[in-house]
Amino acid sequence: MKDEKLIIQPKRYREATSVVSARLPNDMIRALDRVAEETGHNRNEIIAICLEFAIGRMEKAEEKKGGRT
């Protein structure tokens, strides 16, 4: 996979928001908090930025046809 970097940009979304709950590993939360502190964003903004980055690069895996191999 190509080594892509996530560049933290200023806020992009200005529309209404909804609350979503997710369980994340504590070490991931610490990493998110570290990035938030270093960039001046809050944790929620960093999570949204990461999700936007991932969603824009997702590909659906092709299912194998013809049963098991």
HUQUIHU-V588901 format. One record per backbone hydrogen bond with DSSP energy under -0.5 kcal/mol. CO is the residue of the C=O (numbers start at 1). NH is the residue of the N-H. E is the energy in kcal/mol with one decimal. If there is no record, write none. Layout:
# HUQUIHU-V588901
CO|NH|E + CO|NH|E
This chain:
# HUQUIHU-V588901
2|4|-1.5 + 5|7|-0.7 + 6|8|-0.6 + 7|9|-0.6 + 22|24|-0.5 + 25|28|-0.6 + 25|29|-2.0 + 26|30|-2.3 + 27|31|-1.9 + 28|32|-2.6 + 29|33|-2.6 + 30|34|-2.2 + 31|35|-2.2 + 32|36|-2.6 + 33|37|-2.5 + 34|38|-2.3 + 35|39|-1.8 + 36|40|-1.5 + 36|41|-1.0 + 42|46|-2.1 + 43|47|-2.6 + 44|48|-2.3 + 45|49|-2.5 + 46|50|-2.6 + 47|51|-2.6 + 48|52|-2.5 + 49|53|-2.3 + 50|54|-2.4 + 51|55|-3.1 + 52|56|-2.0 + 54|57|-1.4 + 55|58|-0.9
